[in-house]
């Protein structure tokens, strides 16, 4: 894989990771009863939507397309990658309706997101403008993960 392909793949992985986080947090927010928890999870969903948008606009500035083709293979790959990105057990956590279980899955999703961000930061030749956005988002996701851990302890 040439350096441009690695950069392209890294940016696309980050955008998809943010979209998964957005959907995951949205689902989690809809599934909890505690108003404060609902609000926090909802804010994190909006944060991830904003992150995806920032990454997409940075990518466009460098001629990187972040739209995935909606082929059957693409949809299957998206589903497989969503599993990989840590949000797979959210549905079963919701079925159990335990705030702690739901927060566990949010934590797992963020842990997977952090790995994706760290992988992207190791790509050589990443433009400085993109690197700074990725670094800022990485630290905000780490902060969010730590907040989720704290919330989980207070349940």
C-alpha positions as CSV (number, residue, x, y, z in Angstrom):
1,X,0.0,0.0,0.0
2,X,1.5,3.4,-1.0
3,X,1.6,6.3,1.5
4,X,-1.3,8.0,-0.1
5,X,-3.5,4.9,0.2
6,X,-2.5,4.6,3.9
7,X,-3.5,8.2,4.5
8,X,-6.8,7.7,2.5
9,X,-7.6,4.6,4.5
10,X,-6.7,6.2,7.8
11,X,-8.9,9.2,7.2
12,X,-11.8,7.0,6.0
13,X,-11.4,4.8,9.1
14,X,-11.6,7.9,11.4
15,X,-14.7,9.2,9.6
16,X,-16.4,5.8,9.9
17,X,-15.3,5.6,13.6
18,X,-16.8,8.9,14.3
19,X,-20.1,8.0,12.6
20,X,-20.2,4.7,14.5
21,X,-19.6,6.7,17.7
22,X,-22.3,9.1,16.8
23,X,-24.8,6.3,16.2
24,X,-23.7,4.4,19.2
25,X,-24.0,7.3,21.6
26,X,-27.4,8.3,20.0
27,X,-28.7,4.8,20.6
28,X,-27.3,4.7,24.1
29,X,-28.9,8.1,24.9
30,X,-32.3,6.8,23.7
31,X,-31.9,3.8,25.9
32,X,-31.2,5.3,29.4
33,X,-33.8,6.9,31.7
34,X,-31.6,9.1,33.7
35,X,-32.0,12.7,32.3
36,X,-28.4,13.7,33.1
37,X,-26.9,10.6,31.5
38,X,-29.2,11.0,28.5
39,X,-28.0,14.5,28.0
40,X,-24.3,13.6,28.4
41,X,-24.6,10.7,25.9
42,X,-26.6,12.9,23.5
43,X,-23.8,15.5,23.7
44,X,-21.2,12.9,22.9
45,X,-23.2,11.8,19.9
46,X,-23.3,15.4,18.6
47,X,-19.5,15.7,19.3
48,X,-18.8,12.7,17.1
49,X,-21.0,14.1,14.3
50,X,-18.9,17.3,14.5
51,X,-15.7,15.2,14.5
52,X,-16.8,13.4,11.3
53,X,-17.7,16.7,9.7
54,X,-14.3,18.3,10.6
55,X,-12.4,15.2,9.3
56,X,-14.4,15.2,6.0
57,X,-13.7,18.9,5.4
58,X,-10.0,18.4,6.1
59,X,-10.0,15.4,3.8
60,X,-11.6,17.4,1.0
61,X,-9.0,20.1,1.3
62,X,-6.4,17.5,0.5
63,X,-8.5,15.8,-2.3
64,X,-9.4,12.7,-0.2
65,X,-12.9,11.4,-0.7
66,X,-14.6,10.0,2.4
67,X,-17.7,8.7,0.7
68,X,-17.9,4.9,0.7
69,X,-19.7,3.3,-2.2
70,X,-22.9,1.6,-1.2
71,X,-22.0,-1.8,-2.8
72,X,-23.1,-5.0,-1.2
73,X,-19.5,-5.7,-0.3
74,X,-19.2,-2.2,1.1
75,X,-22.3,-2.7,3.3
76,X,-21.0,-6.1,4.5
77,X,-17.6,-4.5,5.2
78,X,-19.2,-1.6,7.1
79,X,-21.1,-4.0,9.3
80,X,-17.9,-6.0,10.0
81,X,-15.9,-2.9,10.7
82,X,-18.6,-1.5,13.1
83,X,-18.2,-4.8,15.0
84,X,-14.5,-4.2,15.0
85,X,-14.9,-0.6,16.2
86,X,-16.4,-1.7,19.5
87,X,-20.1,-0.9,19.3
88,X,-21.3,-4.5,18.7
89,X,-22.7,-5.3,22.1
90,X,-24.7,-2.1,22.6
91,X,-27.9,-3.8,21.4
92,X,-27.6,-6.6,24.0
93,X,-26.7,-4.1,26.7
94,X,-29.9,-2.1,25.8
95,X,-32.0,-5.2,25.9
96,X,-30.8,-5.7,29.5
97,X,-31.6,-2.1,30.1
98,X,-28.8,-1.6,32.5
99,X,-27.2,1.8,32.5
100,X,-23.9,0.3,33.6
101,X,-23.9,-2.2,30.7
102,X,-24.7,0.6,28.2
103,X,-21.9,2.7,29.6
104,X,-19.6,-0.3,29.3
105,X,-20.3,-0.5,25.6
106,X,-19.8,3.2,25.2
107,X,-16.4,2.8,26.9
108,X,-15.6,-0.1,24.5
109,X,-16.5,2.0,21.6
110,X,-14.3,4.8,22.7
111,X,-11.4,2.4,23.4
112,X,-11.7,1.1,19.8
113,X,-11.9,4.7,18.5
114,X,-8.7,5.7,20.4
115,X,-6.9,2.7,18.7
116,X,-8.1,3.9,15.3
117,X,-6.9,7.5,16.1
118,X,-3.5,6.2,17.3
119,X,-3.1,4.1,14.1
120,X,-3.9,7.2,12.0
121,X,-1.4,9.3,13.9
122,X,1.3,6.8,13.0
123,X,0.7,7.1,9.3
124,X,3.7,8.8,7.8
125,X,3.1,11.9,5.6
126,X,-0.1,12.9,7.3
127,X,-0.5,16.6,6.5
128,X,0.1,18.8,9.6
129,X,-3.4,20.4,9.4
130,X,-5.0,16.9,9.5
131,X,-2.6,15.7,12.2
132,X,-3.6,18.6,14.6
133,X,-7.3,17.9,14.1
134,X,-6.8,14.2,14.7
135,X,-4.7,14.9,17.9
136,X,-7.3,17.3,19.2
137,X,-10.1,14.8,18.6
138,X,-8.1,11.9,20.1
139,X,-7.6,13.8,23.4
140,X,-11.4,14.7,23.5
141,X,-12.3,11.1,23.0
142,X,-9.9,10.1,25.8
143,X,-11.6,12.7,28.0
144,X,-15.1,11.4,27.0
145,X,-14.0,7.8,27.8
146,X,-12.7,8.9,31.2
147,X,-16.0,10.7,31.9
148,X,-18.0,7.6,31.0
149,X,-15.8,5.6,33.4
150,X,-16.5,8.1,36.1
151,X,-20.3,8.1,35.4
152,X,-20.3,4.3,35.5
153,X,-18.7,4.3,38.9
154,X,-21.4,6.6,40.2
155,X,-24.3,4.3,39.2
